[in-house]
Amino acid sequence: GNPELPTAVNVTWSSINFKTILQWQPKPSGYFYTVEIHGQTSNTRRKCIRTTETECDVTDAVRNVKETYTAHILSVTPVVMDSFEEPPFAVSDKFTPYNQTVVGKPEIRNYTQKGSRLNIVFEDPLTPYAFPNGSFLSVRDIFQQDLEYKLYYWKDQSSGKKAETSRSHTFEVSVDSTNNYCFYIQGIVPSRRENRDGQESLVLCTSVARNTLDEYRAEVFIIIAVVAIAFIILTVVLSVILCKCKKAKAAREKEPLNNT
């Protein structure tokens, strides 16, 4: 190899929902990088050939997700030369997608709080891999029964959390009908020793108490308006009556007394 060419350092794998990116340093100057993916049983795959970038999408090269891979980051010269010598390279840590990819955020499709029941419907994150018909595989298609989801929920403006686990796409839990609730969901791979917990979904909150108030808000305003109008009318009527009474009294006082 060419001992004058520097080799890559800080080689790392980054993988979410099986979309896998290889990253390293430093930015090359006067040379290029080529990535080789070595599997235990699969043929070597070359990716990002003669690139000046310091990252490479290797998703399609690690499609056998239960296989363990290593990456070689080759430092190559600007001019292609016929040589039997291997260029200098850096070697990554081992990477097994099934064990190390992070399960991404589940997408919450619908949620309702009716009475004392909170119902939530969500979808699995999708992977970059596709079925023959072109639709994408979800993480559940790959993990099968090795994937479950955990729901964390709590009363709005409270810190005490409760948790429920499910292997389906729905949750139904008992709640206090007079309170709003907030919640989030995350995927779990229980068989893993590391990277068991996936990314957390967005935190969402119900608004059952506010909705109940909204339902009666118009009626409350109408009642208040009617009472106010009645009070105004009553005040006017009483003012008129009092005014007439005062005038009548004043008129009687001005009348002369009848002689007997």
C-alpha positions as CSV (number, residue, x, y, z in Angstrom):
1,G,0.0,0.0,0.0
2,N,0.9,3.6,-0.1
3,P,2.2,4.5,3.4
4,E,1.9,8.2,2.6
5,L,-1.9,8.2,2.4
6,P,-3.6,8.8,5.8
7,T,-6.3,6.3,6.9
8,A,-9.7,7.1,8.2
9,V,-10.4,7.4,11.9
10,N,-13.5,7.4,14.2
11,V,-15.3,5.0,11.9
12,T,-18.9,4.6,13.2
13,W,-22.2,2.9,12.2
14,S,-25.5,4.8,12.4
15,S,-28.7,2.8,11.8
16,I,-32.3,3.7,12.3
17,N,-35.1,1.4,11.0
18,F,-32.3,-0.5,9.1
19,K,-31.3,2.5,7.1
20,T,-27.6,2.3,7.8
21,I,-25.0,5.0,7.3
22,L,-21.2,4.6,7.8
23,Q,-19.3,7.7,9.0
24,W,-15.6,8.5,9.5
25,Q,-13.0,11.3,9.6
26,P,-11.1,13.2,8.3
27,K,-12.1,15.0,5.1
28,P,-9.6,13.9,2.4
29,S,-7.2,16.2,0.7
30,G,-5.5,14.9,-2.4
31,Y,-6.9,11.4,-2.1
32,F,-10.3,9.6,-2.0
33,Y,-12.1,6.9,0.0
34,T,-13.7,3.7,-1.1
35,V,-15.9,1.6,1.2
36,E,-15.8,-2.2,1.3
37,I,-18.5,-4.1,3.3
38,H,-17.3,-7.6,4.4
39,G,-19.9,-10.0,5.6
40,Q,-19.3,-13.3,7.4
41,T,-20.9,-15.4,4.6
42,S,-21.7,-12.8,1.8
43,N,-19.4,-11.5,-0.9
44,T,-17.6,-8.2,-0.4
45,R,-19.5,-5.2,-1.6
46,R,-17.9,-1.9,-2.7
47,K,-19.8,1.3,-2.0
48,C,-19.1,5.0,-2.4
49,I,-16.2,4.4,-4.7
50,R,-13.5,7.1,-4.8
51,T,-15.6,9.5,-2.8
52,T,-14.5,12.7,-1.1
53,E,-17.3,12.5,1.4
54,T,-16.9,11.1,4.9
55,E,-20.1,9.1,5.1
56,C,-21.7,6.4,3.0
57,D,-25.2,4.9,2.8
58,V,-24.5,1.1,3.0
59,T,-28.2,0.0,3.5
60,D,-28.4,-2.2,0.5
61,A,-25.0,-3.8,1.3
62,V,-26.2,-5.0,4.7
63,R,-29.6,-6.3,3.7
64,N,-29.0,-9.7,5.3
65,V,-29.9,-8.1,8.7
66,K,-28.9,-11.0,10.9
67,E,-25.4,-11.2,9.4
68,T,-22.4,-9.5,11.1
69,Y,-20.4,-7.0,9.0
70,T,-17.2,-5.1,9.1
71,A,-16.4,-2.1,6.9
72,H,-13.0,-1.3,5.4
73,I,-12.5,2.4,4.6
74,L,-9.8,2.4,1.8
75,S,-7.6,5.5,1.2
76,V,-7.0,5.6,-2.6
77,T,-4.9,7.8,-4.9
78,P,-6.5,10.2,-7.4
79,V,-5.1,8.2,-10.3
80,V,-6.2,4.6,-10.8
81,M,-3.1,2.5,-11.0
82,D,-2.6,-1.2,-11.8
83,S,-1.2,-2.6,-8.6
84,F,-1.4,-5.8,-6.7
85,E,-0.8,-4.0,-3.4
86,E,-3.8,-3.2,-1.3
87,P,-4.3,0.5,-0.4
88,P,-4.2,1.5,3.3
89,F,-7.5,1.2,5.1
90,A,-9.2,1.5,8.4
91,V,-11.5,-1.2,9.9
92,S,-14.8,-0.5,11.6
93,D,-16.2,-2.3,14.6
94,K,-18.5,-5.3,13.9
95,F,-22.1,-4.4,13.1
96,T,-25.2,-6.7,13.1
97,P,-28.3,-4.7,11.8
98,Y,-30.8,-7.0,13.6
99,N,-29.2,-6.4,17.0
100,Q,-28.0,-2.8,16.6
101,T,-30.4,-0.8,14.4
102,V,-32.5,1.6,16.4
103,V,-36.3,1.2,16.2
104,G,-37.6,4.6,15.1
105,K,-40.6,6.6,16.2
106,P,-44.0,4.9,15.8
107,E,-46.6,7.1,14.1
108,I,-49.8,7.7,16.0
109,R,-52.8,7.6,13.6
110,N,-55.7,8.2,16.0
111,Y,-56.5,8.5,19.6
112,T,-59.8,9.1,21.6
113,Q,-60.8,9.4,25.2
114,K,-64.4,8.4,25.7
115,G,-65.5,8.1,29.3
116,S,-63.0,6.0,31.2
117,R,-61.3,4.5,28.1
118,L,-58.3,5.8,26.2
119,N,-57.9,4.2,22.8
120,I,-54.8,4.7,20.6
121,V,-54.0,3.4,17.1
122,F,-50.5,3.7,15.7
123,E,-48.3,2.3,12.8
124,D,-45.0,0.6,12.7
125,P,-42.0,2.6,11.3
126,L,-41.0,1.6,7.8
127,T,-37.6,0.4,6.6
128,P,-35.8,1.2,3.3
129,Y,-36.3,-2.4,2.2
130,A,-39.2,-3.2,-0.2
131,F,-41.4,-6.1,-1.1
132,P,-41.5,-7.3,-4.8
133,N,-44.6,-5.2,-5.2
134,G,-42.7,-2.0,-4.3
135,S,-44.3,-1.5,-0.8
136,F,-41.8,-1.0,2.0
137,L,-41.3,-3.5,4.8
138,S,-42.0,-2.3,8.3
139,V,-39.8,-3.0,11.3
140,R,-42.5,-5.6,12.4
141,D,-42.1,-7.4,9.1
142,I,-38.5,-8.0,10.0
143,F,-38.6,-8.4,13.8
144,Q,-41.9,-10.4,13.7
145,Q,-42.9,-11.4,17.3
146,D,-39.6,-10.1,18.6
147,L,-41.0,-6.6,18.6
148,E,-43.4,-5.0,21.1
149,Y,-44.5,-1.5,22.0
150,K,-44.8,0.2,25.3
151,L,-47.3,3.0,26.0
152,Y,-46.4,5.5,28.7
153,Y,-49.4,7.7,29.9
154,W,-50.1,10.1,32.7
155,K,-52.6,12.7,33.8
156,D,-52.1,16.1,32.2
157,Q,-49.8,18.3,34.4
158,S,-48.9,15.3,36.5
159,S,-45.5,13.5,36.7
160,G,-46.7,10.0,37.7
161,K,-46.5,7.7,34.6
162,K,-48.2,4.4,34.0
163,A,-47.1,1.9,31.3
164,E,-48.8,-0.8,29.2
165,T,-47.2,-3.2,26.6
166,S,-48.7,-4.5,23.4
167,R,-47.7,-6.5,20.3
168,S,-50.6,-5.2,18.2
169,H,-51.2,-1.7,16.7
170,T,-53.6,-0.5,19.4
171,F,-53.7,0.3,23.0
172,E,-56.9,0.5,25.2
173,V,-56.4,1.6,28.8
174,S,-58.6,2.7,31.7
175,V,-58.4,6.3,32.7
176,D,-60.1,8.8,34.9
177,S,-62.9,10.3,32.8
178,T,-62.6,13.7,34.4
179,N,-59.0,14.3,33.5
180,N,-57.0,14.8,30.3
181,Y,-54.1,12.4,29.6
182,C,-50.8,12.7,27.8
183,F,-48.9,9.8,26.4
184,Y,-46.2,8.5,24.0
185,I,-45.2,5.1,22.5
186,Q,-41.9,3.5,21.8
187,G,-40.8,0.2,20.2
188,I,-39.0,-2.4,22.3
189,V,-36.9,-5.4,21.2
190,P,-36.9,-7.6,24.4
191,S,-34.4,-10.1,23.1
192,R,-31.6,-7.6,22.8
193,R,-29.0,-7.0,25.6
194,E,-28.4,-3.5,24.3
195,N,-30.4,-1.0,22.2
196,R,-33.6,-2.5,23.5
197,D,-35.6,0.7,23.6
198,G,-36.5,2.5,20.4
199,Q,-37.2,6.2,19.8
200,E,-40.1,7.8,21.5
201,S,-43.1,9.0,19.5
202,L,-44.4,12.5,19.8
203,V,-46.1,13.3,23.1
204,L,-49.8,13.9,22.6
205,C,-52.6,14.9,25.0
206,T,-56.3,14.4,25.0
207,S,-58.7,17.3,25.5
208,V,-61.9,15.7,26.9
209,A,-62.4,18.3,29.6
210,R,-62.0,21.2,27.2
211,N,-64.2,19.5,24.7
212,T,-67.0,19.1,27.3
213,L,-66.7,22.8,28.1
214,D,-66.8,23.7,24.4
215,E,-70.1,21.6,24.0
216,Y,-71.8,23.8,26.6
217,R,-70.1,27.1,26.0
218,A,-72.8,28.4,23.6
219,E,-75.6,27.4,26.0
220,V,-73.8,29.1,28.8
221,F,-73.4,32.3,26.8
222,I,-77.1,32.3,25.9
223,I,-78.2,31.8,29.5
224,I,-75.9,34.6,30.6
225,A,-77.2,36.9,27.9
226,V,-80.8,36.1,28.7
227,V,-80.2,36.8,32.4
228,A,-78.4,40.1,31.6
229,I,-81.2,41.2,29.3
230,A,-83.8,40.3,31.9
231,F,-81.8,42.3,34.5
232,I,-81.6,45.3,32.2
233,I,-85.3,45.2,31.4
234,L,-86.2,44.8,35.0
235,T,-84.0,47.7,35.9
236,V,-85.6,49.9,33.3
237,V,-89.1,48.9,34.3
238,L,-88.4,49.6,38.0
239,S,-86.8,52.9,37.1
240,V,-89.9,53.9,35.1
241,I,-92.3,52.8,37.9
242,L,-90.2,54.7,40.5
243,C,-90.1,57.8,38.3
244,K,-94.0,57.7,37.8
245,C,-94.5,57.2,41.6
246,K,-92.4,60.2,42.4
247,K,-94.2,62.4,39.9
248,A,-97.6,61.2,41.2
249,K,-96.5,61.9,44.8
250,A,-95.3,65.4,43.8
251,A,-98.5,66.2,42.1
252,R,-100.6,65.2,45.1
253,E,-98.5,67.3,47.4
254,K,-99.2,70.4,45.2
255,E,-103.0,69.9,45.2
256,P,-104.8,72.3,47.7
257,L,-106.6,70.8,50.6
258,N,-110.4,70.6,50.1
259,N,-112.4,72.9,52.5
260,T,-114.9,71.0,54.6
